[in-house]
């Protein structure tokens, strides 16, 4: 999956596979986390969020299972 660099103080890059509903988040320390069953709408809201780090911690990290 292709990841896209984002402007964030917590996240380096993010990627999404709509077919598999997988979200990859690469943190600044280069650890990559993959989350399962993430809806496309969540991906869109994530990419539109003014603070990617805040959105990640509030709406993704503890709401979706890690793969």
CORJO-V563161 format. One line per field, one symbol per residue. phi: phi as a letter, one per 40 degrees, with the letter a starting at -180 (. if undefined). Layout:
BEGIN
phi->???
END
This chain:
BEGIN
phi->.cbbcbcacbbcabaabcccfbbbbbcccgcbbbbcfccdccdcccccccbccccdccbbdbbbccc
END
